[in-house]
């Protein structure tokens, strides 16, 4: 299942720590945005890892993209992820 993750963390060390952890789950496509393909068991691991790192004023969001939604993703420049549905311009 494809997911997009984004974070808003102002503390440099925590942000770096979270980024290192998120690289275990997917590909960084922007400074605070990752694209991941996750199985249900991976989601539980991801949530646990995030909860260990962030503080109450930090924000992390992740969005599950259905196959139909993923077909409408457009990428201009940058890293091309493994999704066969992403239109790269």
Rosetta blueprint (number, residue, H / E / L):
1 X L
2 X E
3 X E
4 X E
5 X E
6 X E
7 X E
8 X E
9 X L
10 X L
11 X L
12 X H
13 X H
14 X H
15 X H
16 X H
17 X H
18 X H
19 X H
20 X H
21 X H
22 X H
23 X L
24 X L
25 X L
26 X E
27 X E
28 X E
29 X E
30 X E
31 X L
32 X L
33 X E
34 X E
35 X E
36 X E
37 X E
38 X L
39 X L
40 X H
41 X H
42 X H
43 X H
44 X H
45 X H
46 X H
47 X H
48 X H
49 X H
50 X H
51 X H
52 X H
53 X H
54 X L
55 X L
56 X L
57 X L
58 X L
59 X E
60 X E
61 X E
62 X E
63 X E
64 X E
65 X E
66 X L
67 X H
68 X H
69 X H
70 X H
71 X L
72 X L
73 X L
74 X E
75 X E
76 X L
77 X L
78 X L
79 X L
80 X L
81 X L
82 X L
83 X L
84 X L
85 X L
86 X L
87 X E
88 X E
89 X L
